[in-house]
């Protein structure tokens, strides 16, 4: 695509980097965009709120405390231009790597990768039409989306073009893949973002391994080559690696992402206006880092928030009148189809008695095999009318191989899927509409018009005191007949129900009955059929389903694809509802600030402090009982070997005196603060107890009381050597002793954040190194101990979603009993390296508390891992230090606030 530009004035690049990366500046930039756009100079009908009339972008970037960019422009495209430039200043390596991924060029630049993952990804993304689909979508974009995509692209390109490659962060310094991008590259990245909770799970092997009988899954050279040896000298076995990856997927709904969000209505705020708690729990590394910015186009848009890297507009936001946050849903974004094959023909299926072809496409990718030129490999993939074929057998032995007897019709079968987020052309339009809304009805209109937030719920509040929740994700719209059959099969077959609980919605591809109802939203559930709730007290979501948004008004009767109803809720949800119902209760520690202070009314400060109160559900549910049992025991406790890790093996001492552990827990205040002693011991205990004794609770789940049930540990053997709770405590003590962690350590001594890297993609992961000192990190594991301020360890040698190496720590591993024999980790990822503790790499990220006042929105928060992933930036760990110290900053919104808090070391103007 040709870009029409006027040359920029010459500038000292060293000075630009010194000042620009220090970002103490107000930056005036002008740039360019695609000359074929409707905003070209010759188009007299150009919408000047969207595009510059003269075809030149111009944006002002003002950096305030901690490097947050406030971008102001006369039109939307120019605002996006400034946003692209600012994001590139702070995160150019991550953005460039994301665009390599979206173009299916990882193997070209980074080699085959561990177990040929780059080859598998590149081919799979081609089969999923990541880039080709973006090219097809681009001409159909709305003018608003086109303005944002073109503007952001030009801003990113401007930074890349003006910056000396030798001065880039080491992870991408002097790398050929850091280069200009096309708008379609950015749109392709959005297609990957849209499929994080759907197609991306199939891109690691399930699509790649799908071949009909008689075909091989390994790619072949497009031209003759002497060998297909990787750098280690091993011949590539790509298909074997793909099948191995497919086996690792245990649940197709669980994305590993989490969040908390509260919408507080007029009944529970100090001034009768709304308030919001926004607490996404996202990765600290990679493409899913959230980046804060403010975009202002006078008279058109003024929004402050944070979005995933590469998004041209923030996603979790507030404006003058309203605010919202997102949480990952329990909904399903795809359905599987069992195709009934024509007997003797594995490439023809029968639907409603009509024969239909399984088609094929052959793709090529380039692979750096260490020679002077990359090797071109090619592979054929197969497709149904719904989408790519799947190697279902490789995910679960319940499925047959391609051509075997199916589960649905007991006929020769093959499997495929349809993805609700395969087309993300409306992604930016949805968030632009939300950001421009001025009241609840306008906000709802975005979803009435089939807007979707892809894989998240939306929790909302406003200056009128409304609290509103909606599952705004992309959910397939199934007919009543299909839902009835689906529910019947689940009730009659435990195996079918287990597949459903693992995220596989298996439909009958031989009947058009099971096709999605296209309707007004192109196959997605329309607005009026989505779970939603509007109240004046509160709504909340912490990644349980819609059902328990507010237990005073359960949401029932929705498609099962939205999630379970009348079913247990997760521990963070239980704790969140408990705090909302008891806003003046401090929990276990009387010195902990109650969620809403003493008056029971929430303010912005109260809400950020609620995130940071570091309470945990299981501590509040079980710690008093565990202490009571400690008081009863006077003999050593048996430590069954099966309660301990097998890799590395920790040998049971037979029995364990638990007195020291009991003393540590008696001295614990029940929270996961830096100074809390014994918190880590409780983590190890509750992990072992919940996993090893899943049937120990005597009070079963009661749908009328989802917060306080299930409950009550069994009293069998209470306070004896055979007590399940005390055995779990004893095992936890043995585990921590093996890890070199004292039982009474303060949490801040054993749990920390420490960014790492220093190696480009394709480099040796073992060469990655720490890029900053350890920063003590408060919070607890949301899954293990049910901490509201959820953080956690990530077991990966690479920054998430990337091939950029990072420091990883080995974990204690166990294996479940046959037949599953699935691996699990102990104590939320406790390192098996002596004294290493917990290296935190996900969890509370962009987070804030907000209230509306007569003076407008007032908000306090942080981005826990800071704005920049460049270790040389002033904004690399500055907010991380503030998070450690619970030092929230004001989120500046008005022009007056921004001007008063500009960084002190000058302004920088770039113009042509």
JODASUL-V346776 format. One line per field, one symbol per residue. phi: phi as a letter, one per 20 degrees, with the letter a starting at -180 (. if undefined). psi: psi as a letter, one per 40 degrees, with the letter a starting at -180 (. if undefined). Layout:
phi->???
psi->???
This chain:
phi->.edecefeffbffffgffeffflecdddccbbbgfeffefgeefegeffdcffendfbbdddedgmmfeddcbebfffffgfffffffgebffffffffggfelcfffednfngllfffffgfffffelfeffffffgfeffffffffffffgffffgfffedfgfdfggfcflefeebgdegfffffgfffgfdgdbgffeeerffffecfgnddeffcffcgcfadeffeneffcffffffffffffebedfenebacbcddeffcdfdneebcdcbfdcfecnfefeceacdccgmcbbbcrbcfgnffcfddcbcfdbbbcccfeefddbceceeeffgncfdccdclndfceeeccddccdcfdnefcfeedcbedcbdfeqffceggfeaffeefgnfffeedlcgcbcbbcdfdfddfegffgfffffefdbfffffggefemfbemccecccbbfenecbcbfeeecgeefffffffffffffecffffffffeneeedefecfgefffflfdlndffgfdefbbcbddacbbcnffggdgbffbgdcnegffepfdlcgdffffffgfgfffcfdefnfdfefffgdmeemdedgfgffffgeflfcgfffedfgfffffgfeeccfdfdfgfedfdbffdeffncbfegfffffffeeencdegefdnffffgffffffffecfdefeeffcgebffdcfamggefmgmdfdffffffffffffffffemdffdffgfeccbdbfbqncfgnefgfefcfdbffdgceocffefdmffeecaedebecggmcdefbfcdfdedccffgeflefbdelmngfefgmfmceebbpgcfbadccecfeofcccabdgenfdeefeefdecfffffggeldfdfefcegfffffcffeeodcdcbd
psi->hhhhiiiiiiihddddddddddffihhhiiaiiheeieeideheehheddihdeehihihhhhaheehhhhhieidddddddddddddddfdddddddddddefeddddeadihffdddddddddddefdddddddddeeiidddddddddddddddddddehhdeeiideehfheegiiiiddddddddddddedfcdddeeeddddehiiheiiehiihdihidifhadeehhhgddddddddddehdhedheeiiiihhhhaddfideeiiihhhgigiieiaeehhhiihhhhhedhhhhaiiiheheiidhiiaddiiiiiihieiheiiihhhhihhegeehihhfehhiihiiihiiiihheeadiihhiiihiiiaddaiiigddedhediiiheihiddefihiiiiihhefdhfdedddddddddeieidddddddddfeiifcfiihhiiieeeihhihgeihhhgiidddddddddddddhddddddddeehghiheehedeiihdaeffeihideeihihhieciiihfeiiddfdheegihieiheeeiiifiiiidddddddddddgeeheadheehhidfadeehhiddddddddeefihdddddeddddddddedheiihhghdeeiiehihhhhecihheddddddddeieeifidehheddddddddddddddgefdhdhihhdegedeiiigiieheheieehdddddddddddddddefhidfiideeehihgiibehiieihdeeiiheiihhhhiiihddcefhdghiiihgieiiheifhiihiiiihiihiiiedfiiiiifffhhehhedbhhheiahbhiihiihideahhihaihdeidieheeiefdedddddddefgiihhhdidddddefiiefiihhhi.
